[in-house]
Amino acid sequence: MQLLTLHWAIEPVWRALKSFDPESGDEPELPEPAAHQHALLVWRVGLDTRWRALDDNAAALLRAMLRGATFEQLCALATLQVGEDRAAAIAVGALHGWLADGLLRAA
């Protein structure tokens, strides 16, 4: 799993290349590059590569978790992002997503 900081929107090009049929003989139609600073999460499930762009809040939570943050620390970070009312729900949602995606495993 890698969390990348990107300065360009590569996802539209990636989609175009993945859907390209080389047997058609046509060159793929690639979109123009567009500046777009964002975080891109890339991971594998078996031999299948998966990826998705993350908003700033989700990327900050994942970076904190990768640094070894506790659940309490994740909640504190979420409180700064969305306020105290929703912080625990945001942290639990993030953990649930990481588990569902297979990003977390027992040590």
Secondary structure, 3 states (H helix, E strand, C coil): CEEEEEEECCHHHHHHHHHCCHHHCCCCCCCCCCEEEEEEEEEEECCEEEEEEECHHHHHHHHHHHCCCCHHHHHHHHHHHHCHHHHHHHHHHHHHHHHHCCCCCCC
